[in-house]
Amino acid sequence: MLNKIRKSTGSWLIKFILGIIVIVFIFWGVGSFRSQRLNVLAKVNGEEILMESYRLAHANMLDNYKQMFGGQIPEGFLDRIDIKQQVLGGLISETLIRQAASEMGVLVSDIEVQNIVLNIPAFKHNGVFDQRLYERSLRGARLTPTAFEAQVRQHLLTDKLKTLLGSGLAVTEAEAKEHYMYENDEVNLAYVSINASKCETEVNATGQDLTFWYESHNENYITEPQIKLRYLAINESDVDDANITDLEIKAYYQDHRNEYEVKEQRRVRHILLKISEGTDKDKTEEIRKKAKKIRDRIEKGEDFARLAKENSEDAGSAKNGGELGFFGRGMMVKPFEEAVFSMKEGEVSKPVLTRFGWHIIKLEKIEPGRVKPLIEVKNSIAAKLKAQKARDMIWDRANEAYDAIIQLGSLSAYAKQHEIELETTELFSQKKPPAVIGGDPELLKTLFVLNSGELSSLLQIHQGILIAEVLEKKAPYLPSLEEVKEQAKKDYVREKAKELCRMKAQELLEAAKKQGLETACACKDKGFKIQQTGLFKRTDKTAKGKLPSTVAQAGLSLYEGKAYPDEVAESGNSFYILAFKEKKDADIADFSAQKDAITKRILEQKQQTLFEDWLKDLRERASIKMVAKI
């Protein structure tokens, strides 16, 4: 429950803004970029989109995808999604929105932008907006306040237009009820799954088969470009004289006291009586009265922890007597936080309402804010300064070594003069780099543009600095069938087994349509195992984890009059024969509790669809001229 309460306030706009703050934009060719910053990329109804705007937006989107995939974007992904057109399309849409808003008289005032910025938690210190923190945060994302506030203004403007365009939309009770019934009816499916691996033993790969396969798929066997390096690594671990004085530690502590500030923390217990989304006022009041009765029992001397175990509906904390531990400001939803930080030690609150329900809170302990003394943080400061000094020292050594290498004319001459033994890699591709290089795509890209015999610049690797020379460069080539015979055979068998498996699954499906799934499986006598999902709702994308989402969705299209699909469902290397078993209609009794939430959701969907159609129409009627290529 603690994790749910924490950080639960905040609109889509705040989440977007916080997302921007953590982005570190990537710039290519900085000198060239600056010299061409005024280049025009496109004109939308005469309004210019600058190349600078495109590059910043491209870097923004690229970094978002990197974060989405944990730092490594899958090969070919950016081409498949056509990231260039995505970015350009976004900039054109923003321009059209601004132009339309101006014509319609829809404006966003400076005060509106200011109110959003002033209330972003990331820009606050001790609950108060901090201008220096604001500017420092934006510098970290390579944004100016002007550029950032323009982003906020654009999103506020878009939000206003959506609201204005959708102001005439409505959702009838019949629509909401139909949506509720659709979402909450349940279906039970029988299914048989066949994995292609079971068919591999039935595939006979002759020499002629492999030859034909290889000739038809030889693009799959073209090798990656490869390089072989000779290199000098200057490692941080080699630095053993990065000593730090007490004076340096003290100076750092005095300059960075804010880093060692510990904010006030409060430890509480709570008892939660939940309120589900859409609960009406009468039910809410009924639950409040129940919470008050529990509080009255505490006031009369009953043990809070025991009552929490017996009554709290927060499963995570109830078993521990309602214990939530220590937390500071900004970590809980607002009503909960306001109550806790207005209480005295040992005090029990009146029932407090949040979106989770009614809480009874007991403040157990207050730990006042403080600044950690130097004696407490001295070792950590020393370690930090030592690591920084070591990094500075290896860069100094690397620069000295690089200058000497250039003067001597080669890496090997430097190694000979200094009696250093250079390391050498085997031939490697970008997909399988040696451990010393690591998987940094930018570093690999830098190395692979070097020619044979060419020396790299100073390259930062995870353990230090690398100076590398390309000993050999091998272009991509198509190996003979003999060289890749084993891999070709595996690929051929895997593909043919999949075709065979698909055919068997389709045959079983056709038999099931005529005889029923149970009879068809028995007649085939292939050990097919019939399983059932059990009843599951449309909102359950995986049928309680028993089916892949695409297969589960295919099963939801079945009904009593159509017990079998037209085609076998497929996911990865597995094929599924599905059969409708039963359907259970939604319980209409629960509709009233969910009506408001469903109505709101349908209305938002309608507004979004209307806005997208409106924007599409704007684009079709707009004059859009490309001035430069992307």
Residue pairs with C-beta under 8 A, 6 or more apart in sequence:
1 272
1 314
1 315
1 316
1 317
1 324
1 356
2 316
2 317
2 324
2 325
2 327
4 356
5 332
5 333
5 336
5 354
5 356
6 327
6 331
6 332
7 331
8 333
8 355
9 333
9 334
10 18
10 121
13 116
13 152
13 155
13 156
13 159
14 116
14 120
16 155
17 116
17 120
17 151
17 152
18 120
18 122
19 64
20 60
20 141
20 143
20 148
20 151
21 122
21 137
21 138
21 140
21 141
22 141
23 60
23 63
23 64
23 141
24 63
24 140
24 141
24 142
25 56
25 59
25 60
25 63
25 141
25 142
25 143
26 59
26 62
26 63
27 33
27 55
27 59
27 142
28 55
33 52
33 55
36 51
37 50
37 51
37 52
38 50
38 52
39 50
39 51
39 52
39 628
40 48
40 49
40 50
40 51
40 627
40 628
41 49
41 50
41 51
41 53
41 54
41 88
41 626
41 627
41 628
41 630
42 48
42 49
42 88
42 91
42 92
42 624
42 625
42 626
42 627
42 628
43 49
43 623
43 624
43 625
43 627
44 92
44 95
44 96
44 99
44 622
44 623
44 624
45 95
45 96
45 99
45 622
45 623
45 624
46 623
47 95
47 99
49 91
49 92
49 95
51 628
53 91
54 87
54 88
54 91
54 630
57 87
57 90
57 91
58 83
58 84
58 87
61 83
61 86
61 87
61 90
62 73
62 78
62 83
65 73
65 77
65 78
65 83
66 72
66 73
69 77
72 439
72 441
73 441
75 431
84 630
87 630
88 630
92 619
92 622
92 624
93 615
93 619
94 154
96 615
96 618
96 619
96 622
97 154
97 157
97 158
97 161
97 615
98 154
98 157
100 161
100 618
101 107
101 157
101 160
101 161
104 161
104 164
106 157
106 160
106 161
106 164
108 153
108 156
108 157
108 160
112 156
113 149
113 152
113 153
113 156
116 152
116 156
117 123
117 129
117 134
117 148
117 149
117 152
118 129
121 330
122 137
123 129
123 130
123 133
123 134
123 137
124 130
124 133
124 330
125 133
126 263
126 329
127 329
127 330
134 145
135 145
138 144
138 145
138 148
161 611
162 607
162 608
162 611
163 607
165 607
165 610
165 611
165 614
166 603
166 606
166 607
166 610
166 611
169 603
169 606
169 607
169 610
170 603
171 599
171 602
171 603
171 606
173 595
175 602
176 591
176 595
176 598
176 599
176 602
177 588
177 591
177 595
179 598
179 602
180 586
180 588
180 591
180 594
180 595
180 598
181 585
181 586
181 588
182 538
183 537
183 538
183 539
183 586
183 598
184 537
184 538
184 539
184 586
184 587
184 590
185 537
185 538
185 583
185 584
185 585
185 586
186 535
186 536
186 537
186 583
186 584
186 586
187 533
187 535
187 536
187 555
187 556
187 558
187 580
187 581
187 582
187 583
187 584
188 532
188 533
188 534
188 535
188 536
188 581
188 582
188 583
188 584
189 532
189 533
189 543
189 547
189 555
189 558
189 578
189 579
189 580
189 581
190 517
190 530
190 531
190 532
190 578
190 579
190 581
191 530
191 531
191 532
191 533
191 547
191 551
191 555
191 576
191 577
191 578
191 579
192 508
192 517
192 521
192 528
192 529
192 530
192 531
192 576
192 577
193 531
193 574
193 575
193 576
194 501
194 504
194 505
194 508
194 528
194 574
194 575
194 576
194 577
195 501
195 573
195 574
196 494
196 497
196 498
196 500
196 501
196 502
196 573
196 574
196 575
197 497
197 573
198 501
199 497
199 498
199 500
199 501
199 504
200 493
200 494
200 497
202 497
202 500
203 492
203 493
203 496
203 497
203 500
205 489
205 492
205 493
205 496
209 492
210 481
210 485
210 488
210 489
210 492
211 481
213 488
213 491
213 492
214 221
214 481
214 484
214 488
217 488
217 491
218 478
220 491
221 478
221 479
221 484
221 487
221 488
222 476
222 477
222 478
223 429
223 474
223 476
223 477
223 478
223 479
224 429
224 430
224 431
224 476
225 429
225 430
225 448
225 473
225 474
225 475
225 476
226 427
226 428
226 429
226 473
226 474
227 427
227 428
227 447
227 448
227 450
227 470
227 472
227 473
227 474
228 424
228 425
228 426
228 427
228 428
228 470
228 471
228 472
228 473
228 474
229 424
229 425
229 447
229 468
229 469
229 470
229 471
230 411
230 412
230 422
230 423
230 424
230 468
230 469
230 471
231 411
231 422
231 423
231 424
231 425
231 436
231 466
231 467
231 468
231 469
232 401
232 411
232 414
232 415
232 420
232 422
232 423
232 466
232 467
232 468
233 423
233 436
233 461
233 463
233 464
233 465
233 466
234 394
234 397
234 398
234 401
234 464
234 465
234 466
234 467
235 394
235 463
235 464
236 387
236 390
236 391
236 394
236 463
236 464
237 463
237 464
238 394
238 464
239 390
239 393
239 394
241 393
242 386
242 387
242 389
242 390
242 393
243 386
243 389
244 382
244 385
244 386
244 389
248 385
249 374
249 378
249 381
249 382
249 385
250 374
252 381
252 384
252 385
253 260
253 374
253 377
253 378
253 381
257 371
260 371
260 372
260 377
261 369
261 370
261 371
261 372
262 369
262 370
262 371
262 372
263 328
263 329
263 369
264 328
264 329
264 366
264 367
264 368
264 369
265 326
265 327
265 328
265 366
265 367
266 326
266 327
266 328
266 340
266 341
266 363
266 365
266 366
266 367
267 324
267 325
267 326
267 327
267 363
267 364
267 365
267 367
268 324
268 340
268 361
268 362
268 363
268 364
269 304
269 305
269 308
269 317
269 321
269 322
269 323
269 324
269 361
269 362
269 364
270 308
270 312
270 314
270 317
270 322
270 324
270 359
270 360
270 361
270 362
271 291
271 294
271 304
271 307
271 308
271 311
271 312
271 322
271 359
271 360
272 312
272 313
272 314
272 317
272 356
272 357
272 358
272 359
273 287
273 290
273 291
273 294
273 311
273 312
273 313
273 357
273 358
274 313
274 314
274 356
274 357
275 283
275 284
275 287
275 356
275 357
275 358
276 593
277 593
277 594
277 597
278 592
278 593
278 594
278 595
278 596
278 597
278 598
279 287
279 593
280 592
280 593
284 353
287 357
287 358
288 351
288 353
288 358
290 358
291 351
291 358
291 359
291 360
292 350
292 351
294 307
294 311
294 360
295 348
295 349
295 350
295 351
295 360
297 307
298 304
298 307
298 348
298 360
298 362
299 348
304 321
304 322
304 348
304 362
305 321
305 322
305 323
306 321
308 317
308 318
308 321
308 322
309 318
309 319
309 321
309 322
312 318
312 322
313 357
314 322
317 323
317 324
322 362
326 365
326 367
329 337
329 341
330 337
331 337
332 340
333 354
333 355
333 356
335 352
335 353
335 354
336 352
336 354
336 359
336 361
339 349
339 352
339 359
339 361
340 349
340 361
340 363
343 349
343 361
343 363
344 363
345 363
345 364
345 365
345 366
346 362
346 363
346 364
347 362
347 363
348 360
348 361
348 362
349 359
349 360
349 361
349 362
349 363
350 360
351 358
351 359
351 360
352 358
352 359
352 360
352 361
353 359
394 464
394 465
395 458
395 465
398 458
398 464
398 465
398 467
399 458
401 414
401 467
402 457
402 458
402 467
404 414
404 417
405 411
405 413
405 414
405 455
405 467
408 414
408 417
410 469
411 422
411 455
411 467
411 469
412 422
414 420
415 421
415 422
423 436
424 471
425 434
425 436
425 437
426 434
427 472
427 474
428 434
428 437
430 441
430 444
430 445
430 448
433 439
433 444
436 461
436 463
436 466
437 443
437 444
437 447
437 461
437 466
438 461
438 462
440 461
443 459
443 460
443 461
446 456
446 457
446 459
447 456
447 459
447 468
447 470
450 456
450 470
450 473
451 470
451 473
452 470
452 471
452 472
452 473
453 469
453 470
453 471
454 469
454 470
455 467
455 468
455 469
456 466
456 467
456 468
456 469
456 470
458 465
458 466
458 467
459 465
459 466
459 467
459 468
460 466
481 488
494 573
498 573
501 573
501 575
502 568
502 570
502 575
504 526
505 568
505 575
505 576
505 577
506 567
506 568
508 520
508 521
508 524
508 528
508 577
509 564
509 565
509 567
509 568
509 577
511 520
511 523
511 524
512 520
512 521
512 564
512 577
512 579
513 564
514 520
515 523
517 530
517 577
517 579
518 530
521 528
521 530
531 546
532 581
533 543
533 544
533 546
533 547
533 552
533 555
534 543
534 544
534 546
535 582
535 584
536 543
536 544
536 552
538 556
540 552
541 549
541 552
541 553
542 548
542 549
542 552
543 552
543 555
547 555
547 576
548 571
548 572
548 574
550 569
550 570
550 571
551 569
551 570
551 571
551 576
551 578
554 565
554 569
554 576
554 578
555 565
555 569
555 578
555 580
557 565
558 564
558 565
558 578
558 579
558 580
559 580
559 583
560 580
560 583
562 580
563 579
563 580
564 577
564 578
564 579
564 580
565 578
568 575
568 576
568 577
569 575
569 576
569 577
569 578
570 576
